[in-house]
Amino acid sequence: GLAAGLGVSAATRYSPGVRALFTGPSGTGQTLAAGWLATRLGLPLYRVDLASVTSKYIGETEKNLARLLARAEDGEFVD
């Protein structure tokens, strides 16, 4: 894979799996596409509403996303 070609430090930093961010107007098929990919790959699908993560305070959105992704990486999945 890509990480293997980047050396040991890159390979140990990234765990296997698929991460994707779908954007676009409502009703254009993001959820359908994500579900199809998860089914084809035989992987679980976790959906996050970004409205619940974003904040009007500077730096808070980034902190919320970092916590969310860290929990997902540790196996503490968020519905």
All heavy atoms as a GROMACS GRO file, in nm:
protein
  576
    1GLY      N    1   0.080  -0.119   0.000
    1GLY     CA    2   0.000   0.000   0.000
    1GLY      C    3   0.084   0.124   0.000
    1GLY      O    4   0.208   0.122   0.001
    2LEU      N    5   0.020   0.235  -0.002
    2LEU     CA    6   0.087   0.365  -0.005
    2LEU      C    7   0.174   0.387   0.118
    2LEU      O    8   0.288   0.429   0.107
    2LEU     CB    9  -0.017   0.476  -0.016
    2LEU     CG   10   0.036   0.619  -0.010
    2LEU    CD1   11   0.128   0.645  -0.129
    2LEU    CD2   12  -0.077   0.718  -0.009
    3ALA      N   13   0.123   0.357   0.237
    3ALA     CA   14   0.199   0.380   0.359
    3ALA      C   15   0.327   0.298   0.360
    3ALA      O   16   0.430   0.343   0.408
    3ALA     CB   17   0.114   0.349   0.482
    4ALA      N   18   0.324   0.176   0.307
    4ALA     CA   19   0.442   0.091   0.305
    4ALA      C   20   0.554   0.155   0.223
    4ALA      O   21   0.671   0.143   0.258
    4ALA     CB   22   0.408  -0.046   0.250
    5GLY      N   23   0.518   0.224   0.119
    5GLY     CA   24   0.618   0.291   0.036
    5GLY      C   25   0.674   0.416   0.097
    5GLY      O   26   0.774   0.470   0.050
    6LEU      N   27   0.613   0.463   0.204
    6LEU     CA   28   0.657   0.587   0.268
    6LEU      C   29   0.752   0.563   0.385
    6LEU      O   30   0.802   0.658   0.444
    6LEU     CB   31   0.536   0.667   0.317
    6LEU     CG   32   0.442   0.715   0.209
    6LEU    CD1   33   0.320   0.782   0.270
    6LEU    CD2   34   0.511   0.810   0.113
    7GLY      N   35   0.776   0.438   0.421
    7GLY     CA   36   0.869   0.409   0.530
    7GLY      C   37   0.797   0.362   0.654
    7GLY      O   38   0.675   0.364   0.665
    8VAL      N   39   0.878   0.319   0.751
    8VAL     CA   40   0.826   0.259   0.874
    8VAL      C   41   0.741   0.358   0.954
    8VAL      O   42   0.635   0.323   1.005
    8VAL     CB   43   0.942   0.206   0.960
    8VAL    CG1   44   0.891   0.154   1.093
    8VAL    CG2   45   1.017   0.098   0.887
    9SER      N   46   0.786   0.482   0.968
    9SER     CA   47   0.710   0.577   1.050
    9SER      C   48   0.572   0.603   0.994
    9SER      O   49   0.475   0.613   1.069
    9SER     CB   50   0.787   0.708   1.066
    9SER     OG   51   0.804   0.770   0.941
   10ALA      N   52   0.559   0.611   0.864
   10ALA     CA   53   0.428   0.632   0.803
   10ALA      C   54   0.343   0.507   0.816
   10ALA      O   55   0.223   0.515   0.842
   10ALA     CB   56   0.443   0.671   0.657
   11ALA      N   57   0.403   0.391   0.798
   11ALA     CA   58   0.327   0.266   0.804
   11ALA      C   59   0.272   0.240   0.944
   11ALA      O   60   0.163   0.187   0.959
   11ALA     CB   61   0.415   0.149   0.760
   12THR      N   62   0.344   0.277   1.047
   12THR     CA   63   0.296   0.254   1.184
   12THR      C   64   0.195   0.359   1.226
   12THR      O   65   0.118   0.337   1.318
   12THR     CB   66   0.412   0.253   1.285
   12THR    OG1   67   0.483   0.377   1.277
   12THR    CG2   68   0.505   0.137   1.258
   13ARG      N   69   0.195   0.472   1.161
   13ARG     CA   70   0.102   0.579   1.199
   13ARG      C   71  -0.040   0.553   1.152
   13ARG      O   72  -0.136   0.592   1.217
   13ARG     CB   73   0.151   0.711   1.140
   13ARG     CG   74   0.062   0.827   1.176
   13ARG     CD   75   0.118   0.958   1.133
   13ARG     NE   76   0.024   1.063   1.167
   13ARG     CZ   77   0.021   1.180   1.114
   13ARG    NH1   78   0.110   1.213   1.023
   13ARG    NH2   79  -0.067   1.269   1.149
   14TYR      N   80  -0.056   0.487   1.040
   14TYR     CA   81  -0.188   0.469   0.981
   14TYR      C   82  -0.236   0.326   0.998
   14TYR      O   83  -0.166   0.233   0.964
   14TYR     CB   84  -0.185   0.507   0.833
   14TYR     CG   85  -0.148   0.651   0.812
   14TYR    CD1   86  -0.021   0.686   0.772
   14TYR    CD2   87  -0.239   0.752   0.839
   14TYR    CE1   88   0.014   0.819   0.755
   14TYR    CE2   89  -0.204   0.884   0.823
   14TYR     CZ   90  -0.077   0.918   0.780
   14TYR     OH   91  -0.043   1.048   0.766
   15SER      N   92  -0.356   0.312   1.050
   15SER     CA   93  -0.414   0.179   1.064
   15SER      C   94  -0.495   0.146   0.939
   15SER      O   95  -0.542   0.236   0.870
   15SER     CB   96  -0.503   0.174   1.188
   15SER     OG   97  -0.607   0.268   1.177
   16PRO      N   98  -0.512   0.017   0.909
   16PRO     CA   99  -0.588  -0.019   0.791
   16PRO      C  100  -0.734   0.022   0.804
   16PRO      O  101  -0.786   0.033   0.915
   16PRO     CB  102  -0.575  -0.171   0.784
   16PRO     CG  103  -0.509  -0.215   0.907
   16PRO     CD  104  -0.461  -0.095   0.982
   17GLY      N  105  -0.796   0.045   0.695
   17GLY     CA  106  -0.936   0.084   0.694
   17GLY      C  107  -0.959   0.186   0.585
   17GLY      O  108  -0.868   0.225   0.514
   18VAL      N  109  -1.081   0.229   0.573
   18VAL     CA  110  -1.117   0.327   0.472
   18VAL      C  111  -1.182   0.444   0.541
   18VAL      O  112  -1.271   0.428   0.624
   18VAL     CB  113  -1.216   0.265   0.369
   18VAL    CG1  114  -1.260   0.369   0.268
   18VAL    CG2  115  -1.152   0.146   0.300
   19ARG      N  116  -1.137   0.562   0.509
   19ARG     CA  117  -1.196   0.684   0.564
   19ARG      C  118  -1.233   0.773   0.446
   19ARG      O  119  -1.152   0.790   0.355
   19ARG     CB  120  -1.098   0.757   0.654
   19ARG     CG  121  -1.067   0.680   0.779
   19ARG     CD  122  -0.938   0.731   0.842
   19ARG     NE  123  -0.895   0.646   0.951
   19ARG     CZ  124  -0.814   0.543   0.938
   19ARG    NH1  125  -0.768   0.510   0.820
   19ARG    NH2  126  -0.779   0.471   1.042
   20ALA      N  127  -1.352   0.826   0.447
   20ALA     CA  128  -1.396   0.911   0.337
   20ALA      C  129  -1.487   1.020   0.390
   20ALA      O  130  -1.557   1.001   0.489
   20ALA     CB  131  -1.471   0.828   0.233
   21LEU      N  132  -1.484   1.133   0.324
   21LEU     CA  133  -1.572   1.244   0.357
   21LEU      C  134  -1.648   1.278   0.230
   21LEU      O  135  -1.590   1.314   0.129
   21LEU     CB  136  -1.490   1.365   0.404
   21LEU     CG  137  -1.568   1.491   0.435
   21LEU    CD1  138  -1.666   1.469   0.549
   21LEU    CD2  139  -1.473   1.605   0.468
   22PHE      N  140  -1.779   1.261   0.236
   22PHE     CA  141  -1.865   1.291   0.122
   22PHE      C  142  -1.932   1.426   0.147
   22PHE      O  143  -1.985   1.449   0.254
   22PHE     CB  144  -1.973   1.183   0.106
   22PHE     CG  145  -1.918   1.048   0.068
   22PHE    CD1  146  -1.878   0.959   0.166
   22PHE    CD2  147  -1.907   1.012  -0.064
   22PHE    CE1  148  -1.827   0.835   0.131
   22PHE    CE2  149  -1.856   0.888  -0.100
   22PHE     CZ  150  -1.816   0.800  -0.002
   23THR      N  151  -1.930   1.511   0.047
   23THR     CA  152  -1.994   1.642   0.059
   23THR      C  153  -2.090   1.662  -0.058
   23THR      O  154  -2.080   1.594  -0.160
   23THR     CB  155  -1.891   1.756   0.059
   23THR    OG1  156  -1.823   1.759  -0.067
   23THR    CG2  157  -1.791   1.741   0.172
   24GLY      N  158  -2.179   1.757  -0.041
   24GLY     CA  159  -2.272   1.790  -0.148
   24GLY      C  160  -2.410   1.816  -0.092
   24GLY      O  161  -2.437   1.791   0.026
   25PRO      N  162  -2.496   1.869  -0.175
   25PRO     CA  163  -2.632   1.899  -0.132
   25PRO      C  164  -2.706   1.771  -0.089
   25PRO      O  165  -2.675   1.662  -0.137
   25PRO     CB  166  -2.698   1.960  -0.255
   25PRO     CG  167  -2.588   1.998  -0.346
   25PRO     CD  168  -2.472   1.908  -0.314
   26SER      N  169  -2.801   1.787  -0.003
   26SER     CA  170  -2.882   1.675   0.043
   26SER      C  171  -2.952   1.608  -0.075
   26SER      O  172  -2.998   1.676  -0.167
   26SER     CB  173  -2.986   1.727   0.142
   26SER     OG  174  -3.065   1.623   0.190
   27GLY      N  175  -2.954   1.476  -0.072
   27GLY     CA  176  -3.026   1.402  -0.176
   27GLY      C  177  -2.943   1.368  -0.297
   27GLY      O  178  -2.997   1.318  -0.396
   28THR      N  179  -2.812   1.391  -0.294
   28THR     CA  180  -2.730   1.362  -0.412
   28THR      C  181  -2.657   1.228  -0.404
   28THR      O  182  -2.580   1.195  -0.493
   28THR     CB  183  -2.628   1.476  -0.439
   28THR    OG1  184  -2.547   1.494  -0.323
   28THR    CG2  185  -2.698   1.605  -0.474
   29GLY      N  186  -2.681   1.151  -0.297
   29GLY     CA  187  -2.633   1.014  -0.294
   29GLY      C  188  -2.511   0.984  -0.209
   29GLY      O  189  -2.452   0.878  -0.222
   30GLN      N  190  -2.472   1.075  -0.118
   30GLN     CA  191  -2.354   1.049  -0.034
   30GLN      C  192  -2.375   0.926   0.053
   30GLN      O  193  -2.287   0.838   0.060
   30GLN     CB  194  -2.320   1.168   0.057
   30GLN     CG  195  -2.292   1.296  -0.013
   30GLN     CD  196  -2.417   1.382  -0.025
   30GLN    OE1  197  -2.528   1.332  -0.043
   30GLN    NE2  198  -2.399   1.511  -0.014
   31THR      N  199  -2.488   0.917   0.120
   31THR     CA  200  -2.515   0.804   0.209
   31THR      C  201  -2.524   0.675   0.129
   31THR      O  202  -2.470   0.570   0.170
   31THR     CB  203  -2.644   0.828   0.290
   31THR    OG1  204  -2.631   0.950   0.362
   31THR    CG2  205  -2.670   0.715   0.387
   32LEU      N  206  -2.588   0.679   0.015
   32LEU     CA  207  -2.599   0.562  -0.072
   32LEU      C  208  -2.460   0.516  -0.116
   32LEU      O  209  -2.429   0.396  -0.112
   32LEU     CB  210  -2.686   0.595  -0.194
   32LEU     CG  211  -2.706   0.483  -0.296
   32LEU    CD1  212  -2.783   0.367  -0.232
   32LEU    CD2  213  -2.780   0.537  -0.417
   33ALA      N  214  -2.375   0.610  -0.160
   33ALA     CA  215  -2.240   0.575  -0.205
   33ALA      C  216  -2.157   0.516  -0.091
   33ALA      O  217  -2.087   0.417  -0.109
   33ALA     CB  218  -2.171   0.698  -0.263
   34ALA      N  219  -2.164   0.576   0.027
   34ALA     CA  220  -2.090   0.526   0.142
   34ALA      C  221  -2.137   0.386   0.180
   34ALA      O  222  -2.056   0.297   0.208
   34ALA     CB  223  -2.104   0.621   0.260
   35GLY      N  224  -2.266   0.365   0.180
   35GLY     CA  225  -2.322   0.233   0.211
   35GLY      C  226  -2.280   0.128   0.110
   35GLY      O  227  -2.247   0.015   0.146
   36TRP      N  228  -2.280   0.165  -0.016
   36TRP     CA  229  -2.238   0.072  -0.121
   36TRP      C  230  -2.092   0.033  -0.103
   36TRP      O  231  -2.056  -0.084  -0.111
   36TRP     CB  232  -2.260   0.136  -0.258
   36TRP     CG  233  -2.224   0.046  -0.372
   36TRP    CD1  234  -2.304  -0.049  -0.429
   36TRP    CD2  235  -2.098   0.040  -0.441
   36TRP    NE1  236  -2.236  -0.112  -0.530
   36TRP    CE2  237  -2.109  -0.060  -0.539
   36TRP    CE3  238  -1.980   0.109  -0.427
   36TRP    CZ2  239  -2.005  -0.092  -0.625
   36TRP    CZ3  240  -1.875   0.077  -0.512
   36TRP    CH2  241  -1.888  -0.022  -0.609
   37LEU      N  242  -2.005   0.134  -0.078
   37LEU     CA  243  -1.863   0.105  -0.057
   37LEU      C  244  -1.842   0.014   0.063
   37LEU      O  245  -1.765  -0.083   0.056
   37LEU     CB  246  -1.784   0.235  -0.036
   37LEU     CG  247  -1.755   0.317  -0.160
   37LEU    CD1  248  -1.692   0.451  -0.122
   37LEU    CD2  249  -1.661   0.240  -0.253
   38ALA      N  250  -1.908   0.043   0.174
   38ALA     CA  251  -1.893  -0.039   0.294
   38ALA      C  252  -1.936  -0.183   0.268
   38ALA      O  253  -1.868  -0.278   0.308
   38ALA     CB  254  -1.973   0.021   0.409
   39THR      N  255  -2.047  -0.198   0.198
   39THR     CA  256  -2.096  -0.333   0.166
   39THR      C  257  -1.998  -0.407   0.077
   39THR      O  258  -1.965  -0.523   0.103
   39THR     CB  259  -2.234  -0.325   0.098
   39THR    OG1  260  -2.325  -0.261   0.188
   39THR    CG2  261  -2.286  -0.462   0.062
   40ARG      N  262  -1.950  -0.342  -0.027
   40ARG     CA  263  -1.856  -0.406  -0.120
   40ARG      C  264  -1.725  -0.444  -0.051
   40ARG      O  265  -1.665  -0.545  -0.084
   40ARG     CB  266  -1.825  -0.313  -0.238
   40ARG     CG  267  -1.943  -0.285  -0.328
   40ARG     CD  268  -1.977  -0.398  -0.417
   40ARG     NE  269  -1.866  -0.422  -0.509
   40ARG     CZ  270  -1.856  -0.527  -0.588
   40ARG    NH1  271  -1.948  -0.618  -0.587
   40ARG    NH2  272  -1.753  -0.542  -0.667
   41LEU      N  273  -1.681  -0.361   0.046
   41LEU     CA  274  -1.556  -0.388   0.115
   41LEU      C  275  -1.575  -0.478   0.237
   41LEU      O  276  -1.477  -0.521   0.298
   41LEU     CB  277  -1.491  -0.256   0.159
   41LEU     CG  278  -1.446  -0.165   0.044
   41LEU    CD1  279  -1.404  -0.029   0.098
   41LEU    CD2  280  -1.334  -0.229  -0.036
   42GLY      N  281  -1.700  -0.503   0.275
   42GLY     CA  282  -1.727  -0.586   0.392
   42GLY      C  283  -1.686  -0.518   0.522
   42GLY      O  284  -1.644  -0.584   0.616
   43LEU      N  285  -1.699  -0.387   0.527
   43LEU     CA  286  -1.657  -0.309   0.643
   43LEU      C  287  -1.778  -0.238   0.705
   43LEU      O  288  -1.874  -0.206   0.636
   43LEU     CB  289  -1.554  -0.204   0.603
   43LEU     CG  290  -1.421  -0.257   0.550
   43LEU    CD1  291  -1.338  -0.144   0.494
   43LEU    CD2  292  -1.346  -0.329   0.660
   44PRO      N  293  -1.772  -0.211   0.837
   44PRO     CA  294  -1.881  -0.136   0.899
   44PRO      C  295  -1.882   0.009   0.852
   44PRO      O  296  -1.778   0.062   0.813
   44PRO     CB  297  -1.851  -0.146   1.049
   44PRO     CG  298  -1.705  -0.172   1.057
   44PRO     CD  299  -1.668  -0.248   0.932
   45LEU      N  300  -1.996   0.070   0.857
   45LEU     CA  301  -2.012   0.210   0.817
   45LEU      C  302  -2.054   0.290   0.938
   45LEU      O  303  -2.150   0.254   1.007
   45LEU     CB  304  -2.118   0.222   0.706
   45LEU     CG  305  -2.156   0.364   0.663
   45LEU    CD1  306  -2.036   0.434   0.597
   45LEU    CD2  307  -2.273   0.358   0.566
   46TYR      N  308  -1.982   0.398   0.964
   46TYR     CA  309  -2.016   0.488   1.074
   46TYR      C  310  -2.041   0.624   1.016
   46TYR      O  311  -1.958   0.679   0.945
   46TYR     CB  312  -1.902   0.492   1.177
   46TYR     CG  313  -1.873   0.354   1.230
   46TYR    CD1  314  -1.771   0.278   1.179
   46TYR    CD2  315  -1.954   0.299   1.329
   46TYR    CE1  316  -1.748   0.149   1.224
   46TYR    CE2  317  -1.932   0.171   1.374
   46TYR     CZ  318  -1.829   0.097   1.322
   46TYR     OH  319  -1.806  -0.030   1.367
   47ARG      N  320  -2.157   0.678   1.046
   47ARG     CA  321  -2.198   0.807   0.990
   47ARG      C  322  -2.195   0.912   1.100
   47ARG      O  323  -2.246   0.890   1.210
   47ARG     CB  324  -2.340   0.794   0.934
   47ARG     CG  325  -2.388   0.918   0.868
   47ARG     CD  326  -2.524   0.893   0.806
   47ARG     NE  327  -2.577   1.017   0.756
   47ARG     CZ  328  -2.704   1.045   0.743
   47ARG    NH1  329  -2.794   0.954   0.775
   47ARG    NH2  330  -2.744   1.160   0.698
   48VAL      N  331  -2.135   1.028   1.069
   48VAL     CA  332  -2.123   1.136   1.166
   48VAL      C  333  -2.188   1.261   1.108
   48VAL      O  334  -2.160   1.299   0.995
   48VAL     CB  335  -1.974   1.166   1.197
   48VAL    CG1  336  -1.961   1.284   1.290
   48VAL    CG2  337  -1.907   1.043   1.256
   49ASP      N  338  -2.274   1.323   1.186
   49ASP     CA  339  -2.336   1.449   1.146
   49ASP      C  340  -2.241   1.561   1.184
   49ASP      O  341  -2.220   1.588   1.302
   49ASP     CB  342  -2.470   1.464   1.218
   49ASP     CG  343  -2.541   1.594   1.184
   49ASP    OD1  344  -2.493   1.668   1.095
   49ASP    OD2  345  -2.644   1.621   1.246
   50LEU      N  346  -2.180   1.626   1.084
   50LEU     CA  347  -2.082   1.730   1.113
   50LEU      C  348  -2.141   1.849   1.188
   50LEU      O  349  -2.070   1.920   1.257
   50LEU     CB  350  -2.014   1.775   0.985
   50LEU     CG  351  -1.914   1.676   0.925
   50LEU    CD1  352  -1.849   1.734   0.800
   50LEU    CD2  353  -1.808   1.638   1.027
   51ALA      N  354  -2.271   1.870   1.177
   51ALA     CA  355  -2.334   1.979   1.250
   51ALA      C  356  -2.318   1.960   1.401
   51ALA      O  357  -2.310   2.057   1.476
   51ALA     CB  358  -2.482   1.991   1.214
   52SER      N  359  -2.310   1.834   1.444
   52SER     CA  360  -2.293   1.808   1.587
   52SER      C  361  -2.148   1.825   1.632
   52SER      O  362  -2.120   1.826   1.751
   52SER     CB  363  -2.341   1.667   1.622
   52SER     OG  364  -2.257   1.571   1.563
   53VAL      N  365  -2.056   1.838   1.537
   53VAL     CA  366  -1.914   1.849   1.568
   53VAL      C  367  -1.864   1.993   1.555
   53VAL      O  368  -1.771   2.033   1.623
   53VAL     CB  369  -1.832   1.757   1.474
   53VAL    CG1  370  -1.684   1.766   1.500
   53VAL    CG2  371  -1.879   1.613   1.487
   54THR      N  372  -1.927   2.070   1.467
   54THR     CA  373  -1.880   2.206   1.441
   54THR      C  374  -1.914   2.300   1.556
   54THR      O  375  -2.009   2.280   1.629
   54THR     CB  376  -1.938   2.262   1.310
   54THR    OG1  377  -2.080   2.257   1.318
   54THR    CG2  378  -1.891   2.183   1.190
   55SER      N  379  -1.831   2.403   1.570
   55SER     CA  380  -1.848   2.500   1.677
   55SER      C  381  -1.815   2.639   1.624
   55SER      O  382  -1.729   2.654   1.537
   55SER     CB  383  -1.754   2.466   1.793
   55SER     OG  384  -1.757   2.568   1.891
   56LYS      N  385  -1.880   2.739   1.679
   56LYS     CA  386  -1.851   2.877   1.639
   56LYS      C  387  -1.724   2.929   1.704
   56LYS      O  388  -1.672   3.032   1.665
   56LYS     CB  389  -1.969   2.968   1.674
   56LYS     CG  390  -1.996   2.981   1.822
   56LYS     CD  391  -2.114   3.072   1.848
   56LYS     CE  392  -2.142   3.082   1.997
   56LYS     NZ  393  -2.254   3.171   2.025
   57TYR      N  394  -1.671   2.857   1.800
   57TYR     CA  395  -1.551   2.901   1.871
   57TYR      C  396  -1.425   2.855   1.797
   57TYR      O  397  -1.417   2.740   1.754
   57TYR     CB  398  -1.551   2.851   2.015
   57TYR     CG  399  -1.670   2.902   2.092
   57TYR    CD1  400  -1.776   2.818   2.123
   57TYR    CD2  401  -1.677   3.036   2.131
   57TYR    CE1  402  -1.887   2.865   2.192
   57TYR    CE2  403  -1.788   3.084   2.199
   57TYR     CZ  404  -1.892   2.999   2.230
   57TYR     OH  405  -2.001   3.046   2.297
   58ILE      N  406  -1.329   2.942   1.787
   58ILE     CA  407  -1.205   2.914   1.715
   58ILE      C  408  -1.135   2.793   1.775
   58ILE      O  409  -1.113   2.786   1.896
   58ILE     CB  410  -1.112   3.036   1.716
   58ILE    CG1  411  -1.176   3.152   1.639
   58ILE    CG2  412  -0.975   3.003   1.658
   58ILE    CD1  413  -1.100   3.282   1.647
   59GLY      N  414  -1.103   2.698   1.690
   59GLY     CA  415  -1.028   2.580   1.732
   59GLY      C  416  -1.112   2.466   1.788
   59GLY      O  417  -1.064   2.355   1.800
   60GLU      N  418  -1.236   2.492   1.824
   60GLU     CA  419  -1.320   2.388   1.884
   60GLU      C  420  -1.362   2.280   1.784
   60GLU      O  421  -1.368   2.163   1.818
   60GLU     CB  422  -1.443   2.448   1.951
   60GLU     CG  423  -1.414   2.513   2.085
   60GLU     CD  424  -1.351   2.417   2.185
   60GLU    OE1  425  -1.407   2.308   2.207
   60GLU    OE2  426  -1.246   2.450   2.240
   61THR      N  427  -1.390   2.319   1.661
   61THR     CA  428  -1.428   2.221   1.560
   61THR      C  429  -1.314   2.122   1.538
   61THR      O  430  -1.336   2.000   1.534
   61THR     CB  431  -1.465   2.289   1.427
   61THR    OG1  432  -1.578   2.374   1.450
   61THR    CG2  433  -1.497   2.189   1.318
   62GLU      N  434  -1.192   2.174   1.527
   62GLU     CA  435  -1.076   2.088   1.507
   62GLU      C  436  -1.057   1.993   1.626
   62GLU      O  437  -1.027   1.875   1.608
   62GLU     CB  438  -0.949   2.172   1.487
   62GLU     CG  439  -0.947   2.246   1.354
   62GLU     CD  440  -1.026   2.376   1.356
   62GLU    OE1  441  -1.084   2.413   1.461
   62GLU    OE2  442  -1.032   2.440   1.250
   63LYS      N  443  -1.074   2.044   1.747
   63LYS     CA  444  -1.061   1.960   1.866
   63LYS      C  445  -1.169   1.851   1.867
   63LYS      O  446  -1.141   1.736   1.900
   63LYS     CB  447  -1.073   2.044   1.993
   63LYS     CG  448  -0.954   2.132   2.020
   63LYS     CD  449  -0.979   2.212   2.147
   63LYS     CE  450  -0.877   2.321   2.164
   63LYS     NZ  451  -0.907   2.407   2.280
   64ASN      N  452  -1.292   1.888   1.834
   64ASN     CA  453  -1.401   1.791   1.830
   64ASN      C  454  -1.374   1.682   1.727
   64ASN      O  455  -1.397   1.564   1.753
   64ASN     CB  456  -1.534   1.860   1.800
   64ASN     CG  457  -1.580   1.949   1.914
   64ASN    OD1  458  -1.536   1.935   2.027
   64ASN    ND2  459  -1.669   2.042   1.884
   65LEU      N  460  -1.328   1.722   1.608
   65LEU     CA  461  -1.297   1.623   1.504
   65LEU      C  462  -1.182   1.532   1.547
   65LEU      O  463  -1.186   1.411   1.525
   65LEU     CB  464  -1.261   1.694   1.373
   65LEU     CG  465  -1.378   1.749   1.294
   65LEU    CD1  466  -1.329   1.835   1.178
   65LEU    CD2  467  -1.466   1.636   1.243
   66ALA      N  468  -1.080   1.590   1.609
   66ALA     CA  469  -0.966   1.510   1.655
   66ALA      C  470  -1.012   1.407   1.758
   66ALA      O  471  -0.971   1.290   1.753
   66ALA     CB  472  -0.857   1.600   1.713
   67ARG      N  473  -1.099   1.448   1.852
   67ARG     CA  474  -1.152   1.354   1.953
   67ARG      C  475  -1.234   1.244   1.886
   67ARG      O  476  -1.221   1.126   1.920
   67ARG     CB  477  -1.237   1.428   2.056
   67ARG     CG  478  -1.157   1.494   2.166
   67ARG     CD  479  -1.246   1.533   2.283
   67ARG     NE  480  -1.348   1.631   2.247
   67ARG     CZ  481  -1.331   1.763   2.253
   67ARG    NH1  482  -1.218   1.814   2.293
   67ARG    NH2  483  -1.428   1.843   2.218
   68LEU      N  484  -1.318   1.282   1.794
   68LEU     CA  485  -1.403   1.186   1.723
   68LEU      C  486  -1.319   1.082   1.649
   68LEU      O  487  -1.341   0.962   1.660
   68LEU     CB  488  -1.493   1.260   1.625
   68LEU     CG  489  -1.578   1.173   1.535
   68LEU    CD1  490  -1.701   1.127   1.611
   68LEU    CD2  491  -1.617   1.247   1.411
   69LEU      N  492  -1.218   1.129   1.573
   69LEU     CA  493  -1.135   1.037   1.496
   69LEU      C  494  -1.049   0.951   1.587
   69LEU      O  495  -1.026   0.833   1.558
   69LEU     CB  496  -1.050   1.116   1.396
   69LEU     CG  497  -1.130   1.187   1.287
   69LEU    CD1  498  -1.039   1.276   1.203
   69LEU    CD2  499  -1.205   1.089   1.200
   70ALA      N  500  -1.002   1.005   1.698
   70ALA     CA  501  -0.923   0.926   1.793
   70ALA      C  502  -1.009   0.816   1.854
   70ALA      O  503  -0.964   0.701   1.869
   70ALA     CB  504  -0.865   1.016   1.902
   71ARG      N  505  -1.132   0.847   1.890
   71ARG     CA  506  -1.223   0.746   1.945
   71ARG      C  507  -1.253   0.638   1.844
   71ARG      O  508  -1.256   0.520   1.876
   71ARG     CB  509  -1.352   0.810   1.994
   71ARG     CG  510  -1.334   0.893   2.120
   71ARG     CD  511  -1.463   0.948   2.169
   71ARG     NE  512  -1.548   0.839   2.217
   71ARG     CZ  513  -1.673   0.855   2.252
   71ARG    NH1  514  -1.730   0.972   2.246
   71ARG    NH2  515  -1.744   0.752   2.296
   72ALA      N  516  -1.272   0.677   1.718
   72ALA     CA  517  -1.300   0.578   1.612
   72ALA      C  518  -1.178   0.489   1.592
   72ALA      O  519  -1.192   0.368   1.576
   72ALA     CB  520  -1.336   0.650   1.483
   73GLU      N  521  -1.059   0.547   1.595
   73GLU     CA  522  -0.938   0.469   1.576
   73GLU      C  523  -0.916   0.371   1.691
   73GLU      O  524  -0.866   0.262   1.673
   73GLU     CB  525  -0.818   0.562   1.565
   73GLU     CG  526  -0.691   0.492   1.521
   73GLU     CD  527  -0.580   0.590   1.488
   73GLU    OE1  528  -0.601   0.676   1.400
   73GLU    OE2  529  -0.475   0.580   1.552
   74ASP      N  530  -0.957   0.409   1.812
   74ASP     CA  531  -0.943   0.322   1.928
   74ASP      C  532  -1.054   0.219   1.936
   74ASP      O  533  -1.057   0.138   2.028
   74ASP     CB  534  -0.946   0.406   2.058
   74ASP     CG  535  -0.820   0.490   2.073
   74ASP    OD1  536  -0.718   0.459   2.008
   74ASP    OD2  537  -0.824   0.588   2.150
   75GLY      N  538  -1.148   0.221   1.843
   75GLY     CA  539  -1.255   0.124   1.843
   75GLY      C  540  -1.377   0.169   1.922
   75GLY      O  541  -1.472   0.095   1.937
   76GLU      N  542  -1.376   0.291   1.974
   76GLU     CA  543  -1.491   0.346   2.044
   76GLU      C  544  -1.576   0.420   1.942
   76GLU      O  545  -1.574   0.541   1.935
   76GLU     CB  546  -1.446   0.442   2.154
   76GLU     CG  547  -1.360   0.376   2.260
   76GLU     CD  548  -1.309   0.479   2.360
   76GLU    OE1  549  -1.380   0.578   2.386
   76GLU    OE2  550  -1.198   0.462   2.410
   77PHE      N  551  -1.650   0.347   1.863
   77PHE     CA  552  -1.720   0.404   1.750
   77PHE      C  553  -1.834   0.494   1.793
   77PHE      O  554  -1.900   0.470   1.891
   77PHE     CB  555  -1.771   0.293   1.658
   77PHE     CG  556  -1.661   0.204   1.613
   77PHE    CD1  557  -1.653   0.075   1.659
   77PHE    CD2  558  -1.562   0.250   1.528
   77PHE    CE1  559  -1.550  -0.008   1.620
   77PHE    CE2  560  -1.459   0.167   1.488
   77PHE     CZ  561  -1.453   0.038   1.533
   78VAL      N  562  -1.855   0.597   1.715
   78VAL     CA  563  -1.960   0.694   1.740
   78VAL      C  564  -2.066   0.676   1.633
   78VAL      O  565  -2.036   0.669   1.515
   78VAL     CB  566  -1.903   0.837   1.734
   78VAL    CG1  567  -2.013   0.939   1.757
   78VAL    CG2  568  -1.793   0.853   1.836
   79ASP      N  569  -2.192   0.663   1.675
   79ASP     CA  570  -2.301   0.648   1.577
   79ASP      C  571  -2.335   0.783   1.516
   79ASP      O  572  -2.332   0.882   1.579
   79ASP     CB  573  -2.428   0.595   1.646
   79ASP     CG  574  -2.405   0.453   1.700
   79ASP    OD1  575  -2.323   0.382   1.640
   79ASP    OD2  576  -2.469   0.419   1.799
   0.00000   0.00000   0.00000
